[in-house]
Amino acid sequence: MSKQSMREEAERLIRETMERKAIVVKQGNTRIEATCGKCGAPNRVSAARGQTRVKFACKECGHKQETL
């Protein structure tokens, strides 16, 4: 089986299960990788759907800030 035929088969199977309502696609929260503006530590922040800026406190130094 070539890659193209495997891709077409996968798309066909997904389409059929969507028509039977066996699969439900949900939209959840977004995870933002933010860096602290004070100490530079990486932070993982969860944002609700539709939000672009989220307030958080750094896990390392506790500095309160907003994501960009």
Sequence and secondary structure as in RCSB ss.txt:
>XXXX:A:sequence
MSKQSMREEAERLIRETMERKAIVVKQGNTRIEATCGKCGAPNRVSAARGQTRVKFACKECGHKQETL
>XXXX:A:secstr
  HHHHHHHHHHHHHHHHHTT        EEEEEE TTT  EEEEEE TT    EEE TTT  EEE  
